[in-house]
Amino acid sequence: MNPNKKPSELSEALLAFRPHYRRAFGFALVCALLVLVPTAYMFEVYGRVVDSRSHMTLAMLTLMVVLAYLVMEVLDWARAETMREAGQGLDRRLAPRVFQAIYESNLRRLGAPSVQPMNDFRTIRDFLHNPVLGAVMEAPVSLVFMMILFLASPALGWAAVAGAVLQVGLAWFNERSTNPPLAEASRAAIGAQQYADGSLRNAEVIESMGMLHDIHRRWMARQQEFLGLQALASDKAGAFQAASKFVQVSLSSLLLGLGGWLILEDALPGGPGMMIVGSVLGGRMLAPLVQLVGQWRTVVNVRVAWGRLEQLLAQVPQRPPAMSLPAPRGLLSVENVIAGAPGSNAPILRGVAFALQPGEVLAVVGPSASGKTTLARLLVGLWPTMSGKVRLDGADVFAWDKLELGPCLGYLPQGVELLEGSLAENIARFGEVDMARVEAAAQAVGLHEFILSLPGGYDSPVGREGAILSGGQRQRVALARAIYGDPVFVVLDEPNSSLDEAGDAALAQAIRSLKARGTTFVVMTHRTSVLAVADKMLVLRDGAQQAFGPRDQVLAALNQAAAQAAPPARAQAPAPQAIGAR
């Protein structure tokens, strides 16, 4: 490892709790030493109580060993509490960062939407108070036990070393044989979960067209792959775990037998007592290694989770604090923008350039796949540009702090998404609910009377993803959310795709009302009803700007171009009367 290399963000977060680790390490060492109390008690009972036949000695020794047990349990509890506090501190420090990384990863489309990184973070956090980590903390005591064995007899010491080497070898082979299938099983499990989540989101389509059998078959294939890999890893890990326990149990007995042979050869100082001590210390010396081998699956899972989470945090670095900017007035300029989806080098928009004054309404038209939705995402700062800039009052929209810009901006995406909560909370963007503003936004889109007709009124829950509302009602709620608080700049992507005539009229009236107060609008649309309120018009085709200017001029140019491109009219056929007269 390069000592000059800066530790990763995840490593820095864990290293911040070094004081907790030191305290827990001290508690673990004392607990590991106190494990020898039963052996000491046994020697004292045989050596003092049996010889002296003193009830008082027995009582005092028993009291001392009970107190030692009590101290051991208190220290073990203190160690667990210390590591639990470290885990909670890590959660407070890193959980918001992980959530932000998941959010931005989904926003930039860097991978399939998933909460797996949060599960990975929970795996790492819970490992802080896992017994495996406690066994690692007790490992230095094993070295002390080994030294004692060497001092008692080099033969006992080398026998213990041989057992330790064998245990380490088992751990290494366990790692080599179980790590690949466990890593593959983890990936297969994530894939199966994502496939199931995607299928559940399309339950209506699956049910209506009888696709359940085939979807279930495909999911079962993924699930069986995961279960097969997991079973393979478990079988291998179980074999190594059994071998590890066999070595530990055998070593204690072998050390006892070796001690007996050394006594017979008059080569063991301390006599029979040291023979028993050697057997006990040999077993205790291997205990941490046995526990590590037995819980190796946990270690592998933590390592895999660590790798995935570290990769995500490196891929989505934390945003630097942005400079505070004054509230915009709605002056929009798009400067020769070339842009595509994040992570792709293929441009979707090429050379788009236009400007809007505060209070102007722009209608963006064009066939499907012309780049309208990509432009909408650029205008609100969701996607970066490859070249060129989108500026609002001269400032780069993408770099603008969204917590600061958000209240001044409204956005209605093509795919309407409502969040679980009440109607009022959704319209108020889940901030502090200002009922006067909420009702004003609902009235502007013609939703107020419908909401009042509900049993809960504005407190009615929308359900998961707005399930209790129709498509048109969801779109109106999302439109009310977009214009809540009178933002100065609003982008609407196909806002009337699910609206009826009354909804179209309410949309047009809402645009006129906010336009009169200085709000700048950009509306992506396939329908001509919005054109009546538009000041300017932008035509896109295959990602390129075909026309931009005042609405009437662009419409006249389009009509003229259509007329020139139309084939010459055929000669009219004779009327039926003329045919009959011949």
Backbone torsions as a table, in degrees:
resi	resn	phi	psi	omega
1	MET	NA	135.4	179.4
2	ASN	-74.7	118.4	-178.2
3	PRO	-66.6	-21.5	-179.4
4	ASN	-87.1	-7.4	-179.0
5	LYS	-74.6	132.2	-179.5
6	LYS	-70.1	132.9	179.0
7	PRO	-64.3	154.0	-179.5
8	SER	-67.9	166.5	-179.6
9	GLU	-61.0	-38.2	179.1
10	LEU	-68.2	-40.8	178.1
11	SER	-64.5	-41.4	179.2
12	GLU	-62.1	-39.6	179.8
13	ALA	-64.6	-40.4	178.9
14	LEU	-70.4	-38.5	-178.9
15	LEU	-68.5	-18.1	179.5
16	ALA	-66.5	-14.4	-177.2
17	PHE	-110.4	31.1	178.2
18	ARG	-58.1	-38.6	176.4
19	PRO	-57.0	-37.2	177.4
20	HIS	-65.4	-41.4	-179.1
21	TYR	-65.1	-38.5	-179.8
22	ARG	-64.0	-44.8	179.4
23	ARG	-62.9	-46.0	179.9
24	ALA	-62.3	-37.1	179.3
25	PHE	-64.1	-42.5	177.8
26	GLY	-63.1	-44.6	178.1
27	PHE	-61.2	-40.9	-178.7
28	ALA	-65.6	-38.9	179.6
29	LEU	-63.9	-45.3	-180.0
30	VAL	-63.7	-42.6	178.6
31	CYS	-60.5	-40.9	-179.7
32	ALA	-64.3	-36.7	178.1
33	LEU	-71.2	-35.7	-179.4
34	LEU	-69.6	-13.1	176.8
35	VAL	-62.1	-23.4	-179.8
36	LEU	-79.1	-4.0	-178.2
37	VAL	-57.9	-45.1	179.0
38	PRO	-57.5	-38.1	179.2
39	THR	-65.8	-44.2	178.4
40	ALA	-62.6	-39.9	178.9
41	TYR	-62.5	-41.3	179.5
42	MET	-62.7	-44.2	179.2
43	PHE	-63.5	-41.7	-178.2
44	GLU	-66.9	-38.7	179.1
45	VAL	-64.9	-45.1	179.0
46	TYR	-67.9	-38.1	-173.7
47	GLY	-83.0	-34.1	-175.1
48	ARG	-108.3	-51.8	-172.6
49	VAL	-67.1	-45.5	-177.7
50	VAL	-64.9	-39.7	-179.2
51	ASP	-73.6	-43.6	-176.1
52	SER	-85.8	-20.0	-177.4
53	ARG	54.1	40.2	-177.6
54	SER	-100.2	120.1	177.8
55	HIS	-68.7	-35.9	-179.4
56	MET	-64.8	-41.6	178.2
57	THR	-61.6	-43.1	178.8
58	LEU	-62.4	-42.5	-179.2
59	ALA	-64.6	-44.0	-178.3
60	MET	-67.1	-40.8	178.1
61	LEU	-63.8	-41.2	178.9
62	THR	-64.3	-41.5	178.4
63	LEU	-62.4	-42.3	-179.4
64	MET	-64.7	-41.2	-179.2
65	VAL	-69.7	-35.3	176.8
66	VAL	-64.8	-42.1	177.1
67	LEU	-62.4	-38.7	178.1
68	ALA	-64.2	-41.6	176.3
69	TYR	-60.5	-42.2	-179.1
70	LEU	-62.6	-44.9	178.0
71	VAL	-61.4	-41.3	-179.5
72	MET	-62.0	-43.2	-179.4
73	GLU	-69.0	-39.2	178.2
74	VAL	-63.1	-43.5	179.1
75	LEU	-66.0	-37.8	177.7
76	ASP	-65.2	-40.0	176.1
77	TRP	-63.8	-42.1	179.4
78	ALA	-62.9	-39.5	177.9
79	ARG	-63.1	-45.2	-179.9
80	ALA	-63.0	-41.5	179.8
81	GLU	-66.3	-38.0	178.8
82	THR	-63.0	-44.1	179.4
83	MET	-71.7	-30.5	175.6
84	ARG	-65.9	-41.1	176.3
85	GLU	-62.4	-39.0	177.1
86	ALA	-62.6	-40.6	178.0
87	GLY	-64.0	-41.6	178.2
88	GLN	-66.1	-39.7	176.9
89	GLY	-63.3	-40.7	177.1
90	LEU	-62.6	-38.0	179.0
91	ASP	-64.2	-45.3	179.2
92	ARG	-63.8	-35.3	-175.8
93	ARG	-78.7	-40.2	-168.2
94	LEU	-110.3	-23.9	-176.8
95	ALA	-58.5	-44.3	176.7
96	PRO	-61.3	-35.4	179.4
97	ARG	-67.6	-40.7	178.2
98	VAL	-65.1	-42.3	178.4
99	PHE	-60.2	-43.6	179.7
100	GLN	-64.3	-38.0	179.1
101	ALA	-67.4	-41.1	176.8
102	ILE	-61.8	-44.4	-178.9
103	TYR	-60.2	-48.6	-177.7
104	GLU	-70.6	-32.7	176.9
105	SER	-63.2	-43.6	176.6
106	ASN	-66.9	-37.8	-178.9
107	LEU	-64.4	-39.9	-178.8
108	ARG	-88.1	-0.2	179.8
109	ARG	58.0	46.1	179.2
110	LEU	-83.0	-8.3	179.3
111	GLY	-175.9	179.7	178.5
112	ALA	-67.0	136.4	178.7
113	PRO	-55.9	127.3	-174.3
114	SER	-159.8	149.0	173.9
115	VAL	-100.9	14.0	-179.2
116	GLN	-55.8	-40.3	178.2
117	PRO	-57.5	-33.5	177.3
118	MET	-69.2	-36.2	174.3
119	ASN	-65.8	-38.2	176.9
120	ASP	-63.1	-41.7	178.8
121	PHE	-64.5	-39.2	177.7
122	ARG	-64.6	-37.7	177.4
123	THR	-61.0	-44.4	179.7
124	ILE	-67.2	-43.0	-179.2
125	ARG	-63.7	-44.3	-178.6
126	ASP	-68.9	-23.2	179.7
127	PHE	-66.9	-21.7	-179.0
128	LEU	-62.5	-27.2	176.1
129	HIS	-118.2	33.3	175.4
130	ASN	-85.6	145.4	178.8
131	PRO	-56.8	-27.2	179.8
132	VAL	-62.4	-41.9	179.5
133	LEU	-67.2	-34.9	174.4
134	GLY	-62.6	-38.5	177.9
135	ALA	-65.1	-38.5	177.8
136	VAL	-64.0	-37.9	179.0
137	MET	-67.0	-27.6	-179.9
138	GLU	-85.1	-6.0	-175.4
139	ALA	-58.7	-39.4	179.0
140	PRO	-58.6	-31.0	177.9
141	VAL	-65.2	-31.8	177.1
142	SER	-61.5	-36.4	176.4
143	LEU	-65.7	-37.2	176.8
144	VAL	-63.0	-43.8	178.8
145	PHE	-61.8	-39.8	179.3
146	MET	-63.5	-40.8	178.8
147	MET	-63.2	-40.5	178.1
148	ILE	-62.0	-40.6	178.7
149	LEU	-63.7	-40.6	177.1
150	PHE	-64.6	-38.5	178.1
151	LEU	-66.4	-36.0	179.6
152	ALA	-71.1	-45.0	179.8
153	SER	-166.0	125.9	177.1
154	PRO	-56.9	-33.0	179.8
155	ALA	-63.3	-44.6	177.1
156	LEU	-63.6	-39.9	-179.8
157	GLY	-62.9	-46.5	-179.6
158	TRP	-67.5	-33.5	176.4
159	ALA	-64.7	-40.5	177.4
160	ALA	-65.9	-39.4	177.6
161	VAL	-61.5	-41.8	179.1
162	ALA	-61.2	-41.2	177.5
163	GLY	-65.0	-40.0	178.8
164	ALA	-65.2	-42.2	178.6
165	VAL	-61.8	-39.6	179.1
166	LEU	-64.6	-39.6	178.4
167	GLN	-65.9	-42.3	177.6
168	VAL	-62.6	-39.4	176.9
169	GLY	-62.1	-41.8	177.1
170	LEU	-62.2	-40.6	178.4
171	ALA	-63.3	-40.4	-179.2
172	TRP	-66.4	-46.0	178.2
173	PHE	-65.1	-35.6	176.5
174	ASN	-60.2	-44.1	178.2
175	GLU	-61.4	-47.7	-176.2
176	ARG	-65.3	-33.6	-174.0
177	SER	-90.8	-29.3	-175.2
178	THR	-98.9	-22.9	-175.5
179	ASN	-63.1	-47.7	-179.4
180	PRO	-60.2	-49.6	-179.5
181	PRO	-66.1	-32.8	178.4
182	LEU	-67.9	-40.7	177.9
183	ALA	-64.0	-43.7	178.1
184	GLU	-65.2	-38.3	178.6
185	ALA	-63.6	-39.1	178.4
186	SER	-63.7	-44.2	178.2
187	ARG	-64.8	-40.4	179.2
188	ALA	-65.2	-37.6	179.0
189	ALA	-64.9	-42.2	178.6
190	ILE	-63.9	-43.0	178.9
191	GLY	-62.1	-42.4	179.1
192	ALA	-64.8	-39.4	179.5
193	GLN	-66.3	-42.9	179.1
194	GLN	-65.1	-38.4	178.0
195	TYR	-64.8	-41.0	178.4
196	ALA	-65.2	-42.1	179.2
197	ASP	-62.2	-43.9	178.5
198	GLY	-63.3	-37.6	179.0
199	SER	-67.0	-41.1	-179.7
200	LEU	-63.7	-34.0	179.2
201	ARG	-68.5	-19.9	179.4
202	ASN	-113.8	34.9	-175.4
203	ALA	-61.2	-37.7	-177.5
204	GLU	-64.6	-43.8	178.6
205	VAL	-64.2	-44.1	-178.7
206	ILE	-61.6	-44.0	-177.7
207	GLU	-69.8	-44.6	-173.6
208	SER	-66.0	-32.0	-176.5
209	MET	-107.8	15.8	173.5
210	GLY	63.1	37.1	-176.8
211	MET	-93.5	-1.0	-171.0
212	LEU	-60.6	-42.2	-176.2
213	HIS	-60.1	-47.3	-177.8
214	ASP	-70.0	-38.4	177.8
215	ILE	-64.5	-42.6	178.6
216	HIS	-63.6	-38.9	179.5
217	ARG	-63.2	-42.6	179.6
218	ARG	-67.2	-38.5	178.0
219	TRP	-66.7	-40.3	179.6
220	MET	-63.6	-35.2	178.1
221	ALA	-62.8	-43.0	177.7
222	ARG	-66.4	-41.1	-179.0
223	GLN	-66.1	-40.7	179.1
224	GLN	-66.0	-35.1	176.2
225	GLU	-62.2	-44.9	178.5
226	PHE	-62.5	-46.9	-178.3
227	LEU	-65.2	-37.8	178.9
228	GLY	-64.8	-44.0	178.3
229	LEU	-65.8	-39.7	179.2
230	GLN	-65.4	-41.2	179.0
231	ALA	-64.8	-40.0	178.5
232	LEU	-61.2	-45.7	179.2
233	ALA	-65.4	-39.7	-179.8
234	SER	-65.2	-39.9	178.4
235	ASP	-61.7	-45.5	-179.9
236	LYS	-66.5	-44.4	179.9
237	ALA	-63.5	-37.6	179.1
238	GLY	-64.6	-38.4	178.3
239	ALA	-64.5	-44.3	178.9
240	PHE	-68.0	-34.9	177.9
241	GLN	-64.3	-43.4	178.6
242	ALA	-63.3	-41.4	178.5
243	ALA	-64.2	-37.8	179.8
244	SER	-65.5	-43.4	177.5
245	LYS	-64.6	-37.7	178.8
246	PHE	-61.3	-42.5	179.3
247	VAL	-63.0	-42.4	-178.0
248	GLN	-63.9	-47.5	-178.7
249	VAL	-66.3	-42.4	-178.9
250	SER	-65.6	-39.1	-177.3
251	LEU	-62.8	-40.4	178.5
252	SER	-59.8	-46.1	179.9
253	SER	-69.4	-39.3	179.3
254	LEU	-64.9	-38.1	176.6
255	LEU	-66.0	-36.3	176.8
256	LEU	-65.2	-43.6	177.4
257	GLY	-65.5	-39.2	177.8
258	LEU	-64.7	-38.6	176.5
259	GLY	-63.7	-40.3	176.9
260	GLY	-62.6	-40.9	178.4
261	TRP	-65.0	-39.5	178.5
262	LEU	-64.7	-35.1	177.3
263	ILE	-66.0	-42.8	178.7
264	LEU	-61.9	-29.8	178.9
265	GLU	-91.8	7.2	-177.9
266	ASP	53.7	40.8	-177.8
267	ALA	-119.9	15.4	-179.9
268	LEU	-124.1	104.2	177.0
269	PRO	-63.5	141.1	179.4
270	GLY	98.6	-14.4	174.0
271	GLY	68.7	-151.0	-175.8
272	PRO	-57.7	-33.6	179.7
273	GLY	-60.7	-43.4	179.8
274	MET	-68.8	-28.0	176.3
275	MET	-62.1	-44.0	179.5
276	ILE	-69.0	-40.3	179.1
277	VAL	-60.4	-42.7	179.2
278	GLY	-60.9	-41.2	179.0
279	SER	-64.5	-44.0	-179.0
280	VAL	-66.2	-46.7	-178.4
281	LEU	-64.3	-36.4	178.9
282	GLY	-63.0	-43.3	177.9
283	GLY	-65.2	-43.1	180.0
284	ARG	-67.7	-32.1	-179.0
285	MET	-63.1	-35.2	-177.8
286	LEU	-88.7	-9.2	-175.2
287	ALA	-56.5	-46.6	179.2
288	PRO	-60.9	-39.7	179.9
289	LEU	-66.1	-38.6	178.5
290	VAL	-63.1	-43.1	-180.0
291	GLN	-66.1	-36.8	178.9
292	LEU	-65.3	-43.5	178.1
293	VAL	-65.1	-40.6	-178.7
294	GLY	-65.0	-31.3	-178.4
295	GLN	-106.2	25.3	-174.7
296	TRP	-63.7	-29.8	177.9
297	ARG	-60.3	-39.6	177.2
298	THR	-62.8	-42.4	179.4
299	VAL	-61.0	-44.2	-179.6
300	VAL	-64.9	-42.6	179.2
301	ASN	-60.6	-41.1	179.0
302	VAL	-65.2	-40.8	-179.0
303	ARG	-66.4	-40.8	178.1
304	VAL	-65.3	-43.2	178.3
305	ALA	-62.6	-40.0	178.2
306	TRP	-59.8	-46.0	-179.0
307	GLY	-62.5	-44.5	-179.8
308	ARG	-64.9	-44.5	-177.2
309	LEU	-68.9	-39.4	178.4
310	GLU	-63.3	-38.9	178.5
311	GLN	-64.9	-41.7	179.7
312	LEU	-63.8	-46.0	-178.3
313	LEU	-65.6	-31.8	176.0
314	ALA	-74.4	-33.4	-178.5
315	GLN	-73.6	-33.0	-179.8
316	VAL	-119.7	80.2	-178.5
317	PRO	-65.4	156.4	-179.4
318	GLN	-67.7	136.7	-178.8
319	ARG	-70.2	136.5	174.9
320	PRO	-70.4	153.1	178.9
321	PRO	-61.7	131.7	-177.8
322	ALA	-89.0	152.3	178.6
323	MET	-72.3	137.2	179.8
324	SER	-68.9	135.3	-177.8
325	LEU	-122.4	152.3	176.4
326	PRO	-66.8	155.9	-179.1
327	ALA	-60.8	136.9	-178.6
328	PRO	-73.9	162.0	177.7
329	ARG	-104.0	-13.4	178.7
330	GLY	108.5	16.0	177.6
331	LEU	-83.5	111.8	-174.6
332	LEU	-107.8	136.2	173.2
333	SER	-138.8	130.2	177.5
334	VAL	-114.1	118.2	-167.2
335	GLU	-110.8	92.6	174.4
336	ASN	46.1	56.9	-173.4
337	VAL	-79.2	131.1	166.1
338	ILE	-119.1	126.9	-173.1
339	ALA	-153.6	155.1	174.6
340	GLY	-146.8	-175.2	178.8
341	ALA	-67.7	143.3	178.3
342	PRO	-56.4	137.6	-179.7
343	GLY	85.2	-2.6	179.9
344	SER	-117.8	143.4	177.9
345	ASN	-93.6	-1.2	-179.0
346	ALA	-86.4	118.4	-179.9
347	PRO	-73.1	141.9	174.5
348	ILE	-101.1	-40.2	175.3
349	LEU	-109.6	142.7	-178.6
350	ARG	-137.8	115.3	172.5
351	GLY	68.4	37.2	178.6
352	VAL	-84.3	128.9	-178.4
353	ALA	-148.7	127.9	175.1
354	PHE	-165.5	171.9	179.3
355	ALA	-144.9	148.1	178.6
356	LEU	-130.7	141.3	173.7
357	GLN	-88.5	156.7	177.6
358	PRO	-55.3	133.9	178.5
359	GLY	90.2	-0.6	178.1
360	GLU	-89.1	151.4	178.8
361	VAL	-116.1	123.8	178.6
362	LEU	-111.0	127.8	173.1
363	ALA	-101.5	124.3	179.1
364	VAL	-105.4	119.7	-177.4
365	VAL	-123.7	162.0	179.8
366	GLY	157.7	159.7	179.7
367	PRO	-67.0	173.3	176.7
368	SER	-60.8	146.3	-179.7
369	ALA	66.5	24.1	177.5
370	SER	-88.6	-10.9	177.1
371	GLY	108.8	12.1	-176.9
372	LYS	-64.9	-46.2	-179.1
373	THR	-66.9	-37.3	176.4
374	THR	-61.7	-42.5	177.5
375	LEU	-62.1	-40.6	178.7
376	ALA	-60.4	-42.1	179.7
377	ARG	-67.2	-34.0	177.3
378	LEU	-68.5	-40.2	-175.4
379	LEU	-65.0	-31.3	-179.9
380	VAL	-98.7	5.9	173.7
381	GLY	81.1	21.6	178.0
382	LEU	-79.1	-39.7	-178.8
383	TRP	-114.9	145.7	175.3
384	PRO	-82.6	163.6	175.2
385	THR	-94.6	154.3	171.6
386	MET	-76.6	-39.6	173.3
387	SER	-153.3	160.4	-174.4
388	GLY	83.4	175.2	-177.2
389	LYS	-139.6	150.6	167.2
390	VAL	-110.1	118.4	-174.5
391	ARG	-120.6	140.2	173.7
392	LEU	-119.1	114.2	-173.3
393	ASP	55.0	37.3	176.2
394	GLY	86.0	-7.9	-177.9
395	ALA	-102.5	143.1	179.4
396	ASP	-65.4	119.1	-176.3
397	VAL	-65.0	-38.9	-176.9
398	PHE	-65.0	-37.0	-177.7
399	ALA	-83.9	-9.9	-177.1
400	TRP	-70.1	136.6	177.5
401	ASP	-61.9	117.0	-174.4
402	LYS	-68.4	-26.4	175.6
403	LEU	-65.3	-30.8	179.8
404	GLU	-86.0	-40.2	-177.5
405	LEU	-78.1	-32.2	-171.8
406	GLY	-48.8	-49.3	-179.0
407	PRO	-62.5	-20.6	-179.2
408	CYS	-91.7	-0.4	-171.3
409	LEU	-129.2	143.7	174.0
410	GLY	-124.5	143.3	-177.0
411	TYR	-145.7	129.1	173.6
412	LEU	-118.9	104.6	-179.1
413	PRO	-73.6	166.2	179.9
414	GLN	-66.2	-41.6	175.6
415	GLY	-92.9	103.7	-174.6
416	VAL	-69.9	129.4	177.8
417	GLU	-127.8	122.2	172.1
418	LEU	-108.2	148.8	-178.1
419	LEU	-101.4	152.9	178.9
420	GLU	-59.8	129.3	-177.3
421	GLY	154.9	-172.4	-179.5
422	SER	-83.5	167.8	176.3
423	LEU	-61.0	-42.9	-179.9
424	ALA	-62.1	-41.7	-179.6
425	GLU	-65.7	-39.5	178.6
426	ASN	-66.2	-42.9	-179.9
427	ILE	-66.6	-39.0	-179.1
428	ALA	-81.6	9.9	176.4
429	ARG	62.3	27.2	176.6
430	PHE	62.8	21.6	170.1
431	GLY	-94.4	-159.2	176.4
432	GLU	-67.0	126.4	-173.7
433	VAL	-80.1	113.0	172.9
434	ASP	-99.5	100.0	-171.5
435	MET	-60.9	-32.1	178.8
436	ALA	-63.1	-44.6	178.7
437	ARG	-70.1	-37.8	178.4
438	VAL	-60.6	-47.5	-179.6
439	GLU	-66.6	-36.9	178.5
440	ALA	-63.2	-42.1	178.6
441	ALA	-65.9	-41.0	179.4
442	ALA	-65.8	-40.2	178.0
443	GLN	-65.4	-36.0	-178.5
444	ALA	-63.3	-28.7	-178.8
445	VAL	-105.4	10.1	176.8
446	GLY	72.6	33.6	-175.5
447	LEU	-111.7	-8.8	-171.0
448	HIS	-62.4	-47.9	-176.9
449	GLU	-64.9	-38.5	178.5
450	PHE	-62.6	-44.0	-178.3
451	ILE	-64.3	-40.3	179.1
452	LEU	-65.1	-26.0	179.4
453	SER	-74.9	-14.3	178.7
454	LEU	-76.2	149.0	-179.6
455	PRO	-57.1	-37.6	-178.7
456	GLY	-96.2	0.1	-179.3
457	GLY	58.4	-134.7	-179.2
458	TYR	-70.4	-14.5	177.3
459	ASP	-88.0	2.6	-179.9
460	SER	-66.3	132.8	177.6
461	PRO	-72.6	145.1	179.1
462	VAL	-85.5	-12.8	-176.4
463	GLY	80.6	175.9	-179.9
464	ARG	-67.2	122.0	-179.4
465	GLU	57.1	30.5	177.6
466	GLY	70.2	34.2	-171.1
467	ALA	-64.9	-26.2	-175.7
468	ILE	-82.2	-5.1	-177.3
469	LEU	-106.7	153.5	174.2
470	SER	-75.7	171.8	-179.9
471	GLY	-60.7	-43.5	179.0
472	GLY	-65.8	-38.6	178.8
473	GLN	-66.9	-40.6	176.4
474	ARG	-60.8	-40.4	-178.6
475	GLN	-67.5	-35.7	177.9
476	ARG	-69.2	-39.4	177.1
477	VAL	-62.3	-43.4	179.0
478	ALA	-65.6	-34.1	176.8
479	LEU	-68.0	-41.5	176.3
480	ALA	-61.7	-38.5	176.9
481	ARG	-63.1	-38.8	-177.5
482	ALA	-66.8	-34.7	-176.6
483	ILE	-100.0	4.9	-179.3
484	TYR	-61.5	132.9	177.3
485	GLY	80.6	13.4	179.2
486	ASP	51.9	63.3	178.1
487	PRO	-65.8	157.8	-177.2
488	VAL	-88.6	-14.5	-179.1
489	PHE	-142.4	124.9	-175.9
490	VAL	-130.8	132.2	176.7
491	VAL	-117.7	123.3	-178.4
492	LEU	-120.0	119.4	-179.7
493	ASP	-103.1	105.8	-176.9
494	GLU	51.7	59.7	-174.0
495	PRO	-72.0	-16.6	-176.8
496	ASN	-114.3	21.1	-177.7
497	SER	-65.3	-26.5	-178.8
498	SER	-116.2	13.3	-175.6
499	LEU	-96.5	147.8	172.8
500	ASP	-88.0	-169.4	-177.7
501	GLU	-62.5	-40.2	178.7
502	ALA	-65.3	-38.8	177.7
503	GLY	-66.5	-38.8	176.8
504	ASP	-60.2	-43.9	-179.4
505	ALA	-65.3	-40.6	178.6
506	ALA	-65.0	-38.0	178.1
507	LEU	-63.4	-47.4	-179.4
508	ALA	-61.3	-40.5	180.0
509	GLN	-67.0	-37.7	178.4
510	ALA	-64.6	-41.0	178.8
511	ILE	-64.1	-44.4	179.3
512	ARG	-60.8	-42.3	-176.9
513	SER	-63.7	-47.1	-178.7
514	LEU	-73.7	-30.5	176.8
515	LYS	-62.2	-39.5	178.9
516	ALA	-63.5	-23.4	178.8
517	ARG	-95.9	7.8	173.4
518	GLY	98.8	9.8	-179.7
519	THR	-78.5	132.9	176.1
520	THR	-89.5	131.8	-178.2
521	PHE	-119.4	140.6	165.5
522	VAL	-125.9	119.7	-174.3
523	VAL	-121.5	117.3	173.1
524	MET	-87.5	127.1	-173.7
525	THR	-152.1	152.1	169.6
526	HIS	-103.7	-14.1	-173.6
527	ARG	-101.3	145.3	-173.1
528	THR	-82.7	-8.0	-176.1
529	SER	-63.9	-29.2	-179.2
530	VAL	-74.8	-23.7	-175.5
531	LEU	-61.7	-23.8	-177.9
532	ALA	-65.0	-26.2	-178.3
533	VAL	-103.9	2.7	-176.1
534	ALA	-86.1	141.8	172.9
535	ASP	-90.3	-39.5	-177.4
536	LYS	-129.5	167.1	-174.8
537	MET	-142.4	136.8	177.5
538	LEU	-122.2	129.2	179.9
539	VAL	-110.8	124.9	177.1
540	LEU	-113.6	143.9	174.3
541	ARG	-149.5	122.3	-179.4
542	ASP	54.5	36.6	176.4
543	GLY	80.9	-0.3	-178.9
544	ALA	-109.9	149.7	-179.9
545	GLN	-81.3	116.3	-179.3
546	GLN	-90.5	-35.6	-178.4
547	ALA	-160.5	149.3	174.0
548	PHE	-153.7	137.5	177.3
549	GLY	161.5	-168.2	176.6
550	PRO	-56.0	145.3	-173.0
551	ARG	-54.6	-50.0	-174.1
552	ASP	-65.1	-38.4	179.7
553	GLN	-66.0	-42.6	-180.0
554	VAL	-65.8	-41.1	179.1
555	LEU	-64.0	-41.5	179.5
556	ALA	-63.9	-40.4	179.3
557	ALA	-66.2	-39.4	178.8
558	LEU	-65.6	-42.0	179.4
559	ASN	-64.9	-39.6	179.0
560	GLN	-65.4	-42.7	178.8
561	ALA	-64.5	-37.3	178.9
562	ALA	-66.9	-39.0	179.8
563	ALA	-66.6	-38.7	179.7
564	GLN	-69.7	-31.8	-178.1
565	ALA	-81.7	-15.3	-176.9
566	ALA	-71.1	144.2	177.5
567	PRO	-67.2	152.9	179.8
568	PRO	-60.8	141.4	-177.2
569	ALA	-68.0	138.7	177.8
570	ARG	-73.1	155.8	175.6
571	ALA	-63.6	138.5	-176.8
572	GLN	-68.2	140.9	177.2
573	ALA	-71.1	150.5	179.3
574	PRO	-60.8	146.4	178.5
575	ALA	-67.5	155.3	-179.2
576	PRO	-56.3	-35.2	-178.8
577	GLN	-64.4	-40.1	-178.5
578	ALA	-66.4	-38.4	178.7
579	ILE	-60.5	-42.5	-178.3
580	GLY	-70.0	-24.0	-176.9
581	ALA	-78.8	-21.2	-178.9
582	ARG	-71.4	NA	NA
